[in-house]
Amino acid sequence: MLFGLDGIEIGLIIVFLCLFSGILSGFPVAFAIGGAAVISFGIIAALDSAGLLIHQAIDTGSAAYDTLVAQGIHPNEISVFRYPELPRYGTALFPQGWEMALDRNISFIVNRMNERVLAGQSIETLLAVLMFVMMGITLERSRIANDLLTTMARVFGPWPGGLAVSVVVVGAFLAASTGIVGATVVTMGLLSLPTMLRNRYSPELATGVIAASGTLGQIIPPSIVIVLLGTLAGDLYATAQEARAQEVGCSDALTYLGEAAVVSVGTLFQAAILPGILLAGLYAAYAFGFALFNPSKAPPVIDGGAAGRPAQSRNEALVWFLGAPVALIGGALLAGAVGLVGSQDITVSSYTDRGEAAVLRTNVSDRCRAAMIELHGQEKWDRAVAQQRAIDESGGAVEAHERSAEELAVARAEKIAAAAPLSTSIVTGFVLLALLLTTARGVVPGADPRPLLIGAAGVALAFLADALFISPLTSSGASFLILAIPLALTLYGVRVAVGMLGQSDLLRVVFPPLVLIVAVLGSILGGITNPTPAAALGAGGALMLAAYRKLKEEQRSGKLIIWASFAIVIMILAGVNFDLRVSRDTVPFEDWVAFFVAQGAYHFAMFGILYACWVLFRSGVLPPVVRETAKVTSMVFTILIGSQLLNLVVISFGGEHYIQQFLRSFDNEFTVFLIVMLVLFILGFVLDFLEIIYIVVPIVGPVIYGGSFDPKWVTIMIAVNLQTSFLTPPFGFALFYLRGVAPKEVTTLQIYRGVLPFVLIQVVGLALLWAFPGIVTIVPDLLPGG
């Protein structure tokens, strides 16, 4: 063996040396990865042909190997790491020659490009990357960060370390609205770093908090990292769990796990909410604590002022900003808990549900039963056995069948009797409008309260009308007519309230992008749609928001953009509340009206988006947005192709299997995952997150996703770990971005020193997620689609 190393070990060393050399060569990373794959394969093939690379493989025909198999040990668990005493024999890395391996690699890369880049199942999800990138770049060009930083600095400036806290808040806000790390770091570096230095802030704290806050876009949804990881995690988890089920003697993963082995990008977005807030909170806590212990290095800005017009007194502020919202939301939740508010949907399926099945399948082999008891526990298995026995005694599970007219009538009557007096959708909508009224009262407490009181009367009248006149049998059209007067009164008050809210700098700056964030994330987290349509909504909304701001800068009317935004809302409401399928045999008049309203709203909304594009094109904003979007998206897909080629090279000489055997040689799952996390952390010093996702995760994924860990927790842990790749010296991209815009008096060493505490905070965040996995899983468990 060359240098006393196994041939596969030398092959892995060659691959990684070629990869790092290619990245450090200065060539674009996307092309360096593909080039490293070609060069490393050529070197390995040449050494193998010369007989210099010998792999010591386990002799599967030996008596010792047969003994292990006879003891019930699965062949996948037998490796040179776990059983080094097994007989081995020397073989070439490419037993059938490098020509066969090359032919196989070319075939695989063509197939994988077709599956993952051109026309595969994951291409729809990857399209979300393009539109989220466009959304982020458009919002960055619309100078949203400029207004946010200015306003937040005035809000938090009087606090110790207030400017640093304001940078964290804006970083989290931009993460949820843009998610583009480079744009966020550069923008905040240009706008806030000079201000912080002028106010005698420590250069280390200033640069560290800017670089760290800019990377929050990697974890706070909509995150490109989570979209890319999610497309891999879904395939890796499903495949790994199927293999795990086969190893323990079960027919499939559904039987073994008791549930489908599925993880989606939308579920991962739900799982990332609390970890993202946790990291932002840790950053802000560090900045505040640093200021308390080093007041001279993070002094308060006394002349910062407060944003907007404050309430006349602290008591009024507590009443309108805390008491009233808590009363409204709490009252609605309480009404839902006691049955006053609920769904009034009385739709009945023409087919019955299939009879209830046991929590676990019990008709399995003895070996599978033992594995399932070990996984789920004896108590759950006994419950499943009892449930299955009861089902069998009652004649077996009843299969679904078409209901008769009498069964349909009975089922519908049961739903009508069980319907709540107040509709959830009506209560939710009017509570949101009421929150606008109460907030406006707090912003301008001295204004004439009569318009707000009229709006509040409209809300109360809507609840009364819903309880008295709207039943589950009331059609959508009739419900709209009944609520027309209460809605008109409420909207009158809301119109005045919006004008009052505009007097607050904070609300005027935060509200438009906040609406966009709620629309995009709300549709994903609420299980209404998947990330791709939500990303399209975000991209269109960002274009309209940027165009509106540009028209305001030119002192021109933006009413067309506002009306187009309302048209989108009307279109969505019509689609939710009416059946727009006009191809049915019988279509009620109200559904025809809603169909034409939705069609008109759709065409007007499209006209508004096209008008927004024209405004941005005319003002020179759209061309650079399109160029940057194309550049970033092309880089992502080119890295995807190059990394697939590199992975195939590693697979072709057995490197992937060798690494997986090493990881599986550890009996403890936590030990394996800890090793993987440490490797990812170290690679983050020299590799970008894209290379790690596409090169490393597919190799180690079958092992870390093939155990008993929750796939959501595994993926979010990886995402938080990858976030450090932007911060860790010497090649952290956030550090390069900040170095490019920092003043000359700020040294590179100060940037490195400033970011180190935040790297440690990342480690603390990872430790908290490790110790308390519920931080990741609680939101998906509570929200629909989780």
Secondary structure by P-SEA (a helix, b strand, c coil): ccccccaaaaaaaaaaaaaaaaaaccccaaaaaaaaaaaaaaaaaaaaaaccbbbbccccccaaaaaaaaacccccccccccccccbbbbbccccccaaaaaaaaaaaaaaaaaaccccccaaaaaaaaaaaaaaaaaaaaaaaaaaaaaaaaaacccccaaaaaaaaaaaaaaaaccccaaaaaaaaaaccaaaaaaacccaaaaaaaaaaaaaccccccccaaaaaaaaaaaaaaaaaaaaaaaaaccccccccccccccccaaaaaaaaaaaaaaaaaaaaaaaaaaaaaccccccccccccccccccccaaaaaaaccaaaaaaaaaaaaaaaacccccccccccccccccccccccccccaaaaaaaaaaccaaaaaaaaaaaaaaaaacccccbbbbcaaaaaaaaaaaaaacccccaaaaaaaaaaaaaaaaaaaacccccaaaaaaaaaaaaaaaaaaaccccccccaaaaaaaaaaaaaaaaaaaaaaaaaaaccaaaaaccaaaaaaaaaaaaaaaccccaaaaaaaaaaaaaaaaaaaaaaaacccaaaaaaaaaaaaaaaaaaaccccccccccccaaaaaaaaaaaaaaaaaaaaaaaaaaaaaaaccaaaaaaaaaaaaaaaaaaaaaaaaaaaaaaaaaaaaaaaaaaaccccaaaaaaaaaaaaaaacccccaaaaacccccccccccccccccaaaaaaaaaaaaccccccccccaaaaaaaacccccccaaaaaaaaaaaaaaaaaaaaaaaaccccccccccccccc
